[in-house]
Amino acid sequence: MDPVIFTPRLKLTLVTKAEKGSPELEWIHEIRSDEKASWWSIYGRAKSIEETEKVVERWLPSQEGGENTYRVVYAVHEVPELMSNSVKSEPQPVEQEEKSTFIGLITLKSLDASSLALPEELTLPVAVARTTLTVEIAYMFLPKRWGKGYATESITAVFESCRRARSFWTPFSKLYVRAIVNQSNAASQRVMEKTGMTEEGVYEWSGKAVFLCGEWRERDSLCIYGMHLLEG
């Protein structure tokens, strides 16, 4: 995956580790501890740096993970116009780097035992799924930058990077991305549609209670989105 991605207004930096005291961990904790930013997260708001560290372990590439585990995290920064117009391989002046502002986080993770199991009509047919890697996308942005189109802009850039990075997904040549959006979260539904994803249907979930949107829930309606990024 591209280590750095520039869009007209943003800089996306690939995060591969977030050690204690590092800028990466500070970025993630800033957004994980924000009540509004984490409003739709099933992990809830982080009340301590230790809680953020536990979530980070689920997101970042693991040294002990199996060979079929794929995890990608991008930190999103708002950047000055001069910097965003530069070629991404071009070194940036220190003063320009310092002016960039952390605003969001995008994660991609291949499905594992903790992923929500969906019926076949809301995902890939079994025969196709055997030869296709499915990854799930999620994102969070600080509320001060909501409503500016940054989520759509950055997610679209990540999808383009996924398409360029064919070797990253080896041995898979087919890549499918899915997203799970609460039916009450109209803003995220619009983001998914703008990035080209298709709504496959609504899944009526029920199970062990999770704390979401300020309350404990044992059932919910979830919109399932999907899109093929690589088709062999």
N, C-alpha and C positions, 0 to 999 in steps of 0.2 A: 504494500500500500504506500501511496505517496507520503513521505514524512511531513511535508508542508503543502497545503493547498491554498491558493489565493483566489478569491472571487472579487467582483467589483468593490465590495465593501468589507470583506471579512478575510481573516487568516485562520485556517484550520491547522492545528498542530497535532500530529499523531502522538498519543501518550502511551508509552510502553511500560512505565513504572511511575510510582507515586510514593516515594519514600517519605518518612517522617521529616518534617521541616522543609520539604521541597516545594517549589512553586506549584507543581502539578497537584500535590495533595491539598494545598491551600485553595486552588481553583475549585477542585471537586468539593471540598468541604463548604466553600462559600455558597455553592448552589444547592448542595444537599441539605444545608442547614436553613435555607430560606423556605419559609412556610408556603409561600405562593408558588415558588418554583417546583416544590416537591408535592404539591397538592394532589396531583394525579398519580404519584408514584406508589406502588404497592409496598415499597420499603419504608414509606413515611419520611418524616423530617428527621435528619440526624441531630441528636441533642448533644453530641460530643464528637471530638475528632476520632475517638476510638470506634464509634458507630460508623463513621465514614470509611474508616480503614477496612472494616468488615465488608462493606458493600464493594469497595474497590477490589477486594480479592475476587469477587464474582465477575467483575468487569474486565480486568486487565489480563493480558496473556500470562499464563501460569507456567512456571518452570517445570512443574510436576504434572501438567495436564497431558492427556493422551494426544496421540498424533492427529486425531480427528477433531480436536477442539480449536475453534477459530474465534478470536476475540479482537475487536477493533474499537478503539476509543479516540475520538478527536475532541480537543478543546477548541472552542470557537472564540475568537477575539475580533472585536470591532477595530478597524485600523484606519489611519488617516488616508485620504484620497491618494496622496503622493505615493505612499507605500503600497497600496493595493494595485496601483497601475504599473508596478515594477514586475519584472520577470521573476518567477518564484525562485530561481537558482541564483539570483543576483543578491549579493550581500546588502543588508539594510543598515543604514546609519543607526548608531546606538540610540540617539534621541528619538528616532522614529519608532524603534522597538518599544521604548519605554512608554510611548503614547498609546500603544494598543491596550484595549480594555477587554478583560475576560467577560464574556456574556452568556456562554452556554456550553453544552456538552452533548455529543452524539455517540451512541454506543451501538455496536453490531456484535451479535453473539450467536454462534451456532447452537442449535437446539440440543438440550441434554435432558437428564432425568427430571430436572426442576422446571422445565418448560411446560407450558400449558398444552395438553394433548387436545387436538381438535378433530372433529369428524372429517372424513375424507372430502365431503362436499364443500368444506370451507378451506381446504388446503390442496396439496398436490395428490393426485391419484397414487396409490401404493406403488404401481409399476414405475411411475416417473420418479417418485421419491427415492427409490433405491439408488438411482444414479445421479441425483441432484442434491447439492448441499443447500440446506435451508438455513438462513440466518434471520434473526429477529432484530429490528431496529427500534431504538427508543431515543428520546431526546428530552432535554430540559434547558430552559432559558430563564435568565433572571428577569423578573417582571418589568424592570425599567426599560427593557428592550423589546417588550411584546408589541405586536401590531405593526412591525416594520418590515415584515417579510423575511426576516433573518433565518427562521427555521426552514422555510422552503428553499432559500438560496443555499444554505449550507448542506442540507440533506441532498439536494440535487447534485452538488459538487461531490459529495461522498459517493453517491451512486456512480457518477462518472469515473471516480477513482477506482471503484470496485471493478468496473468494466475494463479499465486499463491494466489492472493487476492480475491478469489471468494466472500467472505462475504462483501467486499467493494462495490460490484456492486448490492447488494440486493436492490430491490426484483428481479432484472434481473439475470437469469442464463445463458443468451446468450449475448456475447459481440462481437461487430464488430467495427473495427477501419478503418477509411478512411483517406486519405491524398489528398490534392489538390496541384499539382505542376505545375508551369508554363511550357508550352511546350518548352520554350527557356532555361529552367534551367536543362541542361543535368546532372549536377553533382547530384542534388537532385533526379532525376529520377533513377540514378544508386543506390543511397542509398536506395530508396524504394524497388527496386528489390532485393538488397542484404539482406534486412531484411525479405524477404519472401512475401512482398505484391504483389498483382496482378494488372496490369493495366486494368481497366474496360473499358476505352475508353477516348475519348477527348471531352470535353464540350466547345462549342463555347459561351463564355460569352459576354454579352453586358449589359451596365447599366450606373449608375451614375459614373462619372469619378473618378478614384483613382490614387494617385501618386505612381508610381512603377518604379523602375529602372531609376530614374532620369527624368521621364516624366509623364504627365497626360495621362491616358488611359481610353477609353470608351468601349473597346472590347479587348478580349484576348482569346487565346487557352489554356485550362487547362487540364492537364492529371489527371485523377481520379484513385486513387489506393485504394484497399480495402483488408481486410483479417479478417477472423473469429478468434478471440482469445479464446473465450469460446463458446461452442456449446451445452450447457445444460448438 
